[in-house]
Amino acid sequence: MNKILLLFFHFSILWYCCRSSVMFALSDNSIPGSCYLKNKNLTIPEGKSITNINGKCNMVTCNYPMVDIAMCGVVIKIIDGEECRLAEDLSKPYPDCCISDKCAKN
């Protein structure tokens, strides 16, 4: 019984770890109080977050001078006997948009 619980616990952590990934970048401005992303022409107030930028399931947070970019990890699931990467559900904010029951279209 203990081995089954340990296996379930390990699988739960693995599932959680693979659902998201985080990147860090420096703000493109040197003005404290906000972060600027030049390639997106986007300004975010310090301590605030914006989700689902550019039609992707993500969250960008300004922690001046750092910008934290969280996005869905690659989740593979067997659906109807086929292996697929799960599609994002952009009707929901991050991180709820990461998982859906449909395969992503290539």
C-alpha positions in Angstrom: 0.0 0.0 0.0 2.8 2.4 0.8 4.4 1.8 -2.6 1.2 2.7 -4.3 0.8 5.9 -2.3 4.5 6.8 -3.0 4.0 6.1 -6.7 0.9 8.3 -6.8 2.7 11.1 -5.0 5.6 10.9 -7.4 3.3 11.0 -10.4 1.4 14.0 -9.0 4.6 15.9 -8.6 5.8 15.0 -12.1 2.4 16.0 -13.7 2.6 19.4 -11.8 6.2 20.1 -12.8 5.7 19.5 -16.5 2.6 21.7 -16.8 4.4 25.0 -16.8 7.8 26.6 -17.3 9.2 29.9 -16.3 11.7 32.2 -18.0 13.3 35.4 -16.7 14.4 38.4 -18.7 15.6 41.9 -18.0 13.2 44.8 -18.7 14.1 46.8 -21.8 13.9 50.1 -19.8 15.8 51.6 -17.0 12.9 53.4 -15.3 11.9 51.8 -12.0 8.2 51.2 -11.4 7.5 49.5 -14.7 8.8 46.9 -17.1 8.9 47.4 -20.9 9.1 44.6 -23.4 10.4 46.1 -26.6 9.6 43.2 -28.9 6.0 43.2 -27.7 5.7 47.1 -27.3 4.3 46.3 -23.9 4.6 48.2 -20.6 3.7 46.4 -17.3 3.5 48.2 -13.9 5.8 46.8 -11.3 4.1 44.0 -9.3 1.4 43.5 -12.0 0.8 40.6 -14.4 -0.7 40.3 -17.9 -2.0 37.0 -19.2 -2.5 35.3 -22.6 -0.3 37.6 -24.6 -0.1 37.1 -28.4 -2.7 34.3 -28.3 -0.7 32.0 -26.1 -1.4 30.7 -22.6 1.1 32.7 -20.5 1.6 35.2 -17.8 4.1 38.0 -17.8 4.9 39.6 -14.4 7.0 42.7 -13.8 9.4 42.4 -10.9 11.6 45.3 -11.9 14.2 45.0 -13.3 13.3 41.4 -14.0 10.4 40.2 -16.1 9.0 36.7 -15.2 7.4 34.9 -18.1 5.4 31.8 -17.2 3.9 29.5 -19.8 2.6 26.0 -20.3 5.0 23.2 -20.4 4.7 20.4 -22.9 2.2 17.9 -21.6 1.8 14.6 -23.5 -1.3 12.5 -23.0 -2.9 9.5 -24.6 -6.3 10.4 -26.0 -8.3 7.9 -28.0 -5.2 5.7 -28.2 -3.0 8.4 -29.7 -0.3 10.4 -28.1 -0.7 14.1 -28.4 0.4 17.5 -27.0 -2.6 19.0 -25.2 -4.1 22.2 -26.6 -4.4 25.4 -24.7 -7.8 26.8 -23.7 -7.5 30.6 -24.2 -10.9 31.2 -22.8 -9.3 30.9 -19.4 -6.5 32.9 -17.7 -3.1 31.4 -17.0 -2.5 28.8 -15.6 -6.0 27.3 -16.1 -5.6 27.8 -19.9 -2.7 25.3 -20.0 -4.7 22.1 -20.0 -7.6 21.0 -22.2 -9.0 17.7 -23.2 -8.2 18.2 -26.9 -5.1 17.6 -28.9 -3.3 20.7 -30.3 -3.4 21.1 -34.0 0.0 21.1 -35.7 
